[in-house]
């Protein structure tokens, strides 16, 4: 009898073939996906390769431009142009940092090249100028500064002339300073010797002379003989000799009182004379403003005639001064303003010289100045007149008037000057008499003491 069918005796189905087909299908799917991925990657790689090649090409183009640029003076404009062109490209089209780095590097290279070129040129110039520079330095060392300056001025090879000229100034300043120090040292030693000599002469005079009235002359003579020339030392040696002599040789108190009383008697008269001189000096007459401005120290007849010529085109009363002579149709006055003024001055002087006082004035040391002032005075007078009445004769009369005015004021000033000189002379006479009287009294007292 057959066995019953159960799960125990029924074998499992065999799916191995189906599984193999599934695996094979999965592998084929994976292989397809991989191939698609590889194809996409290849497309991407190809695209990136093209972009990188373009970027490298653009970058090399810029780098070639940078490397080929050689004009440092135009670098800023070149840099601006490159920067503008870089800005027009996308970030992936060019290596901006590499180009900018190349720009900076090229700038540094050009500056380095320029510096080296300049240094080389400067070195060549120095080598070319070295012989003349050595000659200049030799002249400076020999203190021939003019020769050194002349060589510098004429040199075609020395470029840095300022440094050499500065060396000349420094050296010459040092020479002057050294000479000044030597001169001052010698002067100090000389003055010290003169002071010692002068002191010895002063002490000798105070000790040996019996007549104090001769002490100053004695000391002055001895100082000259000894070669003492400094004015300050001479003055200090002589000053106070009389007082020192009196202090050394001495008077009694009674004698000193008598001398002082006599000096006071004279001092009042001397003070009065000095006061009169001060009053007279403060009251010195001068030319009035109306006349004084014509009398400057440089005034001459020639200057006055030039003044007439300059003023002759001024219109007065419908006429111009240069036409005065021709208006009267008189050749005696000349044909222009200067000739007329010259003739008028000659005629005025001839008329005034008949007066002895005027004659001495017009031939004296102030004649030129006064004549010139009178011509200017006359010129202003006719220029300020109105209408008719101003003729060549009127111009002459104005000159005579001006000379007369200046003469009168000149006489006043001379009289005042004489009076002032007389007062000064009087004061000196009083002072001289006082000194003589006091000296006689002192000498008498000393003689009494000696006896």
NORVEN-V948132 format. One record per run of one state. SS is the DSSP state (H for helix, E for strand, L for the rest). FROM is the first residue (numbers start at 1). TO is the last residue. If there is no record, write none. Layout:
BEGIN
SS/FROM/TO
SS/FROM/TO
END
This chain:
BEGIN
L/1/15
H/16/68
L/69/71
H/72/87
L/88/95
H/96/141
L/142/144
H/145/154
L/155/160
H/161/208
L/209/211
H/212/225
L/226/230
H/231/238
L/239/240
H/241/249
L/250/252
H/253/282
L/283/288
H/289/292
L/293/300
H/301/311
L/312/314
E/315/316
L/317/318
E/319/320
H/321/327
L/328/330
H/331/333
L/334/336
H/337/352
L/353/355
H/356/363
L/364/366
H/367/383
L/384/391
H/392/450
L/451/451
END
